[in-house]
Amino acid sequence: MNEALIRSLTPGVLTVLVRRGADFAAAEDAVQEALVEAVRVWPADPPRDAKGWLITVAWRKFLDATRSDTARRRREDLVEEEPAPGSAPAVDDTLQLYFLCAHPSLTPSSAVALTLRAVGGLTTRQIAQAYLVPEATMAQRISRAKRTVSGVRFDQPGDVATVLRVLYLVFNEGYSGDVDLAAEAIRLTRQLASAIDHPEVAGLLALMLLHHARRAARTAPDGSLVPLAEQDRGRWDTPSIAEGVVILQAALARDRLGEFQAQAAIAALHADAPTAEETDWVQIVEWYDELARLTDSPVVRLNRVVAVGEADGPRAGLAALAVLDDTVPRHTAVSAYLHERDGDLPTAARLYAEAAHQAPNLAERDHLTRQAARLNARGAAEGSGRALGAGFPFRQP
């Protein structure tokens, strides 16, 4: 089975069923049953038109499941209206399904969760990680969302801001998680940008391109994380950076600033710096001030602390960190970094170790563990050097 093909076809099949009158939950169940049937049949007898096959089988599964309902007469009418078998039109329904899932009857958080599950193909666990909530909580949220839209006809467009949030979370999952959806999120955002003249859509596309341009440099050959300051900037995708900057400049020129444009501006400043030392941290702090004004997000304020520490020194960063809630994710890791910059290596090593236990994924945990080990080894070496006496100069690594 071609998993990539299945992932690309499933949203379109689900959309067709919903358009024909199936409620969302029943349509999703029917599509899942069709996929099970495909796993059984396709290896021995692959169809010429995979999407058309899935639509036909899923629709029949839906009809079988609903034939005994009180609305039997209506179901029989639907059977008569069933299109004749044939090739499915080569239309990408995925973006339309994003809008359908962002239905007015759903809260934004429920719409995002439902879309990630139905369209993005993410597991409940992966969506829970994106939201920083327990998996059981997310399972209940998705179930409630399905019940809410059950029987609702998707005849109203969803909210653009909710759709953008969905695309943003899908990109982040693909960028750093175990499901590679980053390229798909970029493709869908391009499609949205070509259909909607909206500066925040352009801002999100620019943000994705600028972040995706650094992807090849984010990990070492052994899979370990490479911090931004240590990345080989020669491996960055220059054409993607140039495209992202052009798109961002056009969006900012419209003077309708939004959070994605502000984030893209920060990413562009990082991309514009020839070296980490030449990064314009003062301007980055100013953009974080704008972003904090737009979102009032504790994560944004934590990222701003890092920028303040680079622009004004680690003491200023620690002072800014002191007023933030210490339960914000990665608070401990930021504290460790600033204490290291300030020369307090024992405290930094301890905090790196604590942050490793709190890390949301294995790659980040391993990185923080190595940081703690590096500082502990450095401290031990310095201690040995001092024990040899003042006449033996010790050179730090």
Solvent accessible surface area in square Angstrom, and as a share of the most:
residue,aa,sasa,rsa
1,M,110,0.49
2,N,89,0.46
3,E,125,0.56
4,A,75,0.58
5,L,70,0.35
6,I,27,0.13
7,R,77,0.28
8,S,66,0.43
9,L,28,0.14
10,T,19,0.11
11,P,4,0.03
12,G,4,0.04
13,V,0,0.00
14,L,2,0.01
15,T,0,0.00
16,V,25,0.15
17,L,0,0.00
18,V,5,0.03
19,R,127,0.46
20,R,61,0.22
21,G,19,0.19
22,A,2,0.02
23,D,37,0.19
24,F,0,0.00
25,A,26,0.20
26,A,27,0.21
27,A,0,0.00
28,E,11,0.05
29,D,84,0.44
30,A,4,0.03
31,V,3,0.02
32,Q,78,0.35
33,E,83,0.37
34,A,0,0.00
35,L,28,0.14
36,V,107,0.61
37,E,39,0.17
38,A,0,0.00
39,V,87,0.50
40,R,169,0.62
41,V,34,0.20
42,W,20,0.07
43,P,96,0.61
44,A,97,0.75
45,D,94,0.49
46,P,95,0.60
47,P,34,0.22
48,R,251,0.92
49,D,42,0.22
50,A,18,0.14
51,K,25,0.11
52,G,10,0.09
53,W,56,0.20
54,L,1,0.01
55,I,15,0.08
56,T,33,0.19
57,V,22,0.13
58,A,0,0.00
59,W,2,0.01
60,R,128,0.47
61,K,58,0.25
62,F,3,0.01
63,L,5,0.02
64,D,97,0.50
65,A,73,0.56
66,T,12,0.07
67,R,84,0.31
68,S,105,0.67
69,D,64,0.33
70,T,150,0.87
71,A,42,0.32
72,R,132,0.48
73,R,193,0.70
74,R,112,0.41
75,R,42,0.15
76,E,72,0.32
77,D,57,0.29
78,L,8,0.04
79,V,55,0.31
80,E,144,0.65
81,E,108,0.49
82,E,52,0.23
83,P,76,0.48
84,A,89,0.69
85,P,112,0.70
86,G,59,0.56
87,S,100,0.65
88,A,22,0.17
89,P,97,0.61
90,A,115,0.89
91,V,86,0.49
92,D,55,0.28
93,D,8,0.04
94,T,8,0.05
95,L,16,0.08
96,Q,73,0.33
97,L,0,0.00
98,Y,3,0.01
99,F,27,0.11
100,L,7,0.03
101,C,0,0.00
102,A,4,0.03
103,H,12,0.05
104,P,82,0.51
105,S,55,0.35
106,L,17,0.09
107,T,80,0.47
108,P,89,0.56
109,S,43,0.28
110,S,17,0.11
111,A,2,0.01
112,V,2,0.01
113,A,0,0.00
114,L,0,0.00
115,T,0,0.00
116,L,0,0.00
117,R,78,0.28
118,A,9,0.07
119,V,10,0.06
120,G,5,0.05
121,G,36,0.34
122,L,1,0.00
123,T,67,0.39
124,T,30,0.18
125,R,99,0.36
126,Q,7,0.03
127,I,0,0.00
128,A,3,0.03
129,Q,88,0.39
130,A,36,0.28
131,Y,52,0.20
132,L,105,0.52
133,V,40,0.23
134,P,92,0.58
135,E,91,0.41
136,A,68,0.53
137,T,51,0.30
138,M,0,0.00
139,A,43,0.33
140,Q,109,0.49
141,R,44,0.16
142,I,10,0.05
143,S,49,0.32
144,R,121,0.44
145,A,2,0.01
146,K,49,0.21
147,R,159,0.58
148,T,60,0.35
149,V,0,0.00
150,S,53,0.35
151,G,59,0.57
152,V,43,0.24
153,R,129,0.47
154,F,21,0.09
155,D,111,0.58
156,Q,92,0.41
157,P,107,0.68
158,G,10,0.10
159,D,80,0.41
160,V,37,0.21
161,A,67,0.52
162,T,11,0.06
163,V,0,0.00
164,L,5,0.02
165,R,76,0.28
166,V,1,0.00
167,L,0,0.00
168,Y,39,0.15
169,L,27,0.13
170,V,1,0.01
171,F,3,0.01
172,N,54,0.28
173,E,15,0.07
174,G,1,0.01
175,Y,31,0.12
176,S,69,0.44
177,G,40,0.39
178,D,102,0.53
179,V,24,0.14
180,D,98,0.51
181,L,4,0.02
182,A,0,0.00
183,A,64,0.50
184,E,52,0.23
185,A,0,0.00
186,I,16,0.08
187,R,100,0.36
188,L,0,0.00
189,T,0,0.00
190,R,98,0.36
191,Q,63,0.28
192,L,1,0.00
193,A,34,0.26
194,S,100,0.64
195,A,79,0.61
196,I,47,0.24
197,D,117,0.61
198,H,53,0.24
199,P,1,0.01
200,E,24,0.11
201,V,0,0.00
202,A,23,0.18
203,G,0,0.00
204,L,0,0.00
205,L,10,0.05
206,A,0,0.00
207,L,2,0.01
208,M,0,0.00
209,L,8,0.04
210,L,0,0.00
211,H,50,0.22
212,H,52,0.23
213,A,3,0.03
214,R,21,0.08
215,R,74,0.27
216,A,54,0.42
217,A,3,0.02
218,R,52,0.19
219,T,56,0.32
220,A,31,0.24
221,P,146,0.92
222,D,120,0.62
223,G,43,0.41
224,S,18,0.12
225,L,46,0.23
226,V,34,0.20
227,P,43,0.27
228,L,48,0.24
229,A,70,0.54
230,E,122,0.55
231,Q,18,0.08
232,D,84,0.44
233,R,45,0.17
234,G,72,0.69
235,R,122,0.44
236,W,18,0.06
237,D,63,0.33
238,T,95,0.55
239,P,102,0.64
240,S,22,0.14
241,I,24,0.12
242,A,53,0.41
243,E,61,0.27
244,G,0,0.00
245,V,42,0.24
246,V,98,0.56
247,I,36,0.18
248,L,7,0.03
249,Q,112,0.50
250,A,62,0.48
251,A,3,0.02
252,L,56,0.28
253,A,86,0.66
254,R,94,0.34
255,D,128,0.66
256,R,126,0.46
257,L,59,0.29
258,G,10,0.10
259,E,39,0.18
260,F,7,0.03
261,Q,0,0.00
262,A,0,0.00
263,Q,32,0.14
264,A,0,0.00
265,A,5,0.04
266,I,11,0.05
267,A,2,0.02
268,A,14,0.11
269,L,29,0.14
270,H,19,0.08
271,A,15,0.12
272,D,115,0.59
273,A,8,0.06
274,P,95,0.60
275,T,57,0.33
276,A,21,0.16
277,E,155,0.69
278,E,101,0.45
279,T,13,0.07
280,D,62,0.32
281,W,53,0.19
282,V,93,0.53
283,Q,69,0.31
284,I,0,0.00
285,V,19,0.11
286,E,100,0.45
287,W,49,0.17
288,Y,28,0.11
289,D,64,0.33
290,E,61,0.27
291,L,4,0.02
292,A,7,0.05
293,R,161,0.59
294,L,65,0.32
295,T,43,0.25
296,D,97,0.50
297,S,28,0.18
298,P,75,0.47
299,V,68,0.39
300,V,16,0.09
301,R,88,0.32
302,L,4,0.02
303,N,62,0.32
304,R,67,0.25
305,V,3,0.01
306,V,41,0.23
307,A,1,0.00
308,V,12,0.07
309,G,0,0.00
310,E,48,0.22
311,A,32,0.25
312,D,99,0.51
313,G,20,0.19
314,P,21,0.13
315,R,170,0.62
316,A,35,0.27
317,G,0,0.00
318,L,34,0.17
319,A,66,0.51
320,A,21,0.16
321,L,8,0.04
322,A,85,0.66
323,V,125,0.72
324,L,36,0.18
325,D,85,0.44
326,D,99,0.51
327,T,108,0.63
328,V,13,0.07
329,P,52,0.33
330,R,114,0.42
331,H,23,0.10
332,T,17,0.10
333,A,17,0.13
334,V,16,0.09
335,S,13,0.08
336,A,0,0.00
337,Y,75,0.28
338,L,0,0.00
339,H,40,0.18
340,E,35,0.16
341,R,96,0.35
342,D,44,0.23
343,G,52,0.50
344,D,54,0.28
345,L,23,0.11
346,P,106,0.67
347,T,30,0.18
348,A,0,0.00
349,A,5,0.04
350,R,129,0.47
351,L,19,0.09
352,Y,7,0.03
353,A,42,0.33
354,E,68,0.31
355,A,4,0.03
356,A,7,0.06
357,H,164,0.73
358,Q,112,0.50
359,A,22,0.17
360,P,62,0.39
361,N,57,0.29
362,L,110,0.55
363,A,39,0.30
364,E,22,0.10
365,R,115,0.42
366,D,52,0.27
367,H,34,0.15
368,L,11,0.06
369,T,69,0.40
370,R,104,0.38
371,Q,34,0.15
372,A,7,0.05
373,A,57,0.44
374,R,95,0.35
375,L,3,0.01
376,N,91,0.46
377,A,65,0.50
378,R,63,0.23
379,G,31,0.30
380,A,67,0.52
381,A,37,0.29
382,E,25,0.11
383,G,27,0.26
384,S,68,0.44
385,G,5,0.05
386,R,170,0.62
387,A,90,0.70
388,L,117,0.58
389,G,33,0.31
390,A,114,0.89
391,G,78,0.75
392,F,117,0.49
393,P,117,0.73
394,F,81,0.34
395,R,213,0.78
396,Q,94,0.42
397,P,136,0.85
